[in-house]
Amino acid sequence: MDQQDKPGRLDRIDVKILNQLQVDGRITNQTLAEAVGLSPSPCLQRVRRLERAGVIAGYRAELELRRVCRHVEVVAAVTLRRHAPEDFAGFAGLVAELPFVVECTKVSGAIDYLVRFVCPDLDAYHRLSDQLLKLGPEVAHLSSHVVLETVKPFRGFALDALL
């Protein structure tokens, strides 16, 4: 990354751009420019700079999965038996290969990972959790929690409060 590609400190216009893109990643450059108070060319230059710098990591569609298929979402708390670096690496490598694992976060405290699964049904999750227990580094504890309702889905970061 060139020095010019590093965002450095984000100014208020950068933050406005990022907030708008979090709300609507498909916004046109013209509409984005109007929303943040720039002309289209400088706005696009800023977006490209933020992309090159890795501040904007990508764009994706937000799916309403219940309209696409039946599924079950499970959040599991996982604790490994051993805590050697190779155990963590082995677990991370294993979950990276499992298609029904949609998110995995290493955390501090009494558990090691929070893993989010989206499976076709509970039987598929049961088979997957058995596979996880057999194939990966020794799991000391796996506590599964079926998601009944998502009260507040992720909709972006509160940049104004974080900065």
C-alpha positions as CSV (number, residue, x, y, z in Angstrom):
1,M,0.0,0.0,0.0
2,D,1.4,3.4,-1.0
3,Q,1.7,6.1,1.6
4,Q,-1.1,8.0,-0.2
5,D,-3.4,5.0,0.2
6,K,-3.2,5.0,4.0
7,P,-6.3,6.8,5.3
8,G,-4.5,8.4,8.3
9,R,-7.1,10.2,10.3
10,L,-10.5,10.1,8.9
11,D,-12.1,13.6,8.4
12,R,-15.8,14.3,8.9
13,I,-16.5,13.8,5.1
14,D,-14.8,10.3,5.2
15,V,-17.0,9.4,8.2
16,K,-20.1,10.6,6.3
17,I,-19.1,8.6,3.3
18,L,-18.6,5.5,5.4
19,N,-21.9,6.0,7.3
20,Q,-23.8,6.3,4.0
21,L,-22.1,3.2,2.5
22,Q,-23.0,1.2,5.6
23,V,-26.6,2.1,5.1
24,D,-26.6,1.5,1.4
25,G,-23.6,-0.1,-0.3
26,R,-25.3,0.3,-3.7
27,I,-25.8,4.0,-3.5
28,T,-24.7,5.8,-6.7
29,N,-21.7,8.0,-6.5
30,Q,-23.9,11.0,-7.5
31,T,-26.3,10.4,-4.6
32,L,-23.4,9.7,-2.2
33,A,-21.7,12.9,-3.3
34,E,-24.9,14.9,-2.7
35,A,-25.4,13.3,0.7
36,V,-21.9,14.2,1.9
37,G,-21.7,17.6,0.3
38,L,-19.1,16.9,-2.4
39,S,-19.1,16.9,-6.2
40,P,-19.0,13.4,-7.7
41,S,-15.3,13.3,-8.7
42,P,-13.8,14.1,-5.3
43,C,-16.3,11.8,-3.7
44,L,-15.3,8.9,-5.9
45,Q,-11.6,9.6,-5.2
46,R,-12.3,9.4,-1.5
47,V,-14.2,6.2,-1.8
48,R,-11.4,4.7,-3.9
49,R,-8.8,5.8,-1.4
50,L,-10.7,4.3,1.5
51,E,-11.0,1.0,-0.5
52,R,-7.3,0.9,-1.4
53,A,-6.4,1.6,2.3
54,G,-8.6,-1.3,3.4
55,V,-11.0,0.8,5.4
56,I,-13.7,-0.4,3.1
57,A,-13.1,-4.1,3.0
58,G,-15.9,-5.1,0.5
59,Y,-19.5,-4.9,-0.4
60,R,-22.1,-7.6,-0.1
61,A,-25.8,-8.1,-0.3
62,E,-27.8,-8.5,3.0
63,L,-30.1,-11.5,2.6
64,E,-33.4,-12.1,4.3
65,L,-32.7,-15.8,4.6
66,R,-36.1,-16.7,5.9
67,R,-37.5,-15.6,2.5
68,V,-35.0,-17.9,0.7
69,C,-35.1,-21.2,2.7
70,R,-35.9,-22.8,6.0
71,H,-32.9,-22.8,8.3
72,V,-31.8,-22.9,11.9
73,E,-29.3,-20.5,13.4
74,V,-27.2,-21.7,16.3
75,V,-24.6,-19.8,18.4
76,A,-22.2,-22.1,20.2
77,A,-19.7,-21.3,22.9
78,V,-16.6,-23.5,22.4
79,T,-13.8,-24.1,24.9
80,L,-10.7,-26.0,23.8
81,R,-9.1,-28.6,26.1
82,R,-5.6,-27.2,25.5
83,H,-4.5,-23.7,24.7
84,A,-1.3,-24.1,22.7
85,P,-1.0,-21.9,19.6
86,E,-1.3,-25.0,17.4
87,D,-4.7,-25.9,19.0
88,F,-6.1,-22.4,18.3
89,A,-4.7,-22.6,14.7
90,G,-6.1,-26.0,14.2
91,F,-9.6,-25.0,15.4
92,A,-9.5,-21.8,13.3
93,G,-8.5,-23.8,10.2
94,L,-11.2,-26.4,10.8
95,V,-14.1,-23.9,11.1
96,A,-12.8,-21.9,8.1
97,E,-13.6,-25.0,6.0
98,L,-17.1,-25.7,7.3
99,P,-19.7,-24.1,5.0
100,F,-22.4,-23.8,7.7
101,V,-20.1,-21.8,10.0
102,V,-20.9,-18.2,9.0
103,E,-18.9,-16.5,11.7
104,C,-16.3,-17.5,14.4
105,T,-14.9,-15.1,16.9
106,K,-12.0,-15.9,19.3
107,V,-12.9,-14.3,22.7
108,S,-11.4,-13.8,26.1
109,G,-12.7,-15.3,29.3
110,A,-14.1,-18.7,30.3
111,I,-14.7,-19.7,26.6
112,D,-12.4,-19.6,23.6
113,Y,-14.8,-19.1,20.7
114,L,-18.2,-18.0,19.8
115,V,-19.3,-19.8,16.6
116,R,-22.4,-18.9,14.6
117,F,-23.9,-21.7,12.5
118,V,-26.6,-21.5,9.9
119,C,-27.8,-24.9,9.0
120,P,-30.8,-26.4,7.0
121,D,-32.2,-27.9,10.2
122,L,-31.3,-29.1,13.7
123,D,-30.3,-32.6,12.5
124,A,-27.7,-30.9,10.2
125,Y,-26.4,-28.9,13.1
126,H,-26.2,-32.0,15.3
127,R,-24.1,-33.8,12.7
128,L,-21.9,-30.7,12.3
129,S,-21.3,-30.3,16.0
130,D,-20.4,-34.0,16.2
131,Q,-18.0,-33.5,13.3
132,L,-16.5,-30.5,15.1
133,L,-16.0,-32.6,18.3
134,K,-14.3,-35.4,16.4
135,L,-12.2,-33.7,13.8
136,G,-10.7,-30.7,15.4
137,P,-8.5,-30.1,18.4
138,E,-10.0,-31.5,21.5
139,V,-13.0,-29.5,22.5
140,A,-13.5,-29.5,26.2
141,H,-16.9,-27.9,26.1
142,L,-19.5,-27.0,23.4
143,S,-22.6,-25.1,24.5
144,S,-25.2,-24.6,21.8
145,H,-27.9,-22.0,21.8
146,V,-30.6,-22.0,19.1
147,V,-31.4,-18.4,18.0
148,L,-35.1,-17.8,18.4
149,E,-35.1,-14.2,17.2
150,T,-32.5,-11.6,16.2
151,V,-33.5,-8.5,18.1
152,K,-30.9,-6.2,16.6
153,P,-29.1,-7.4,13.5
154,F,-25.8,-5.9,12.6
155,R,-26.4,-2.8,10.5
156,G,-23.0,-1.2,10.6
157,F,-20.7,0.5,13.2
158,A,-21.6,3.6,15.2
159,L,-18.7,5.5,13.7
160,D,-19.7,8.9,15.1
161,A,-19.6,7.4,18.6
162,L,-16.4,5.4,18.1
163,L,-14.4,8.3,16.7
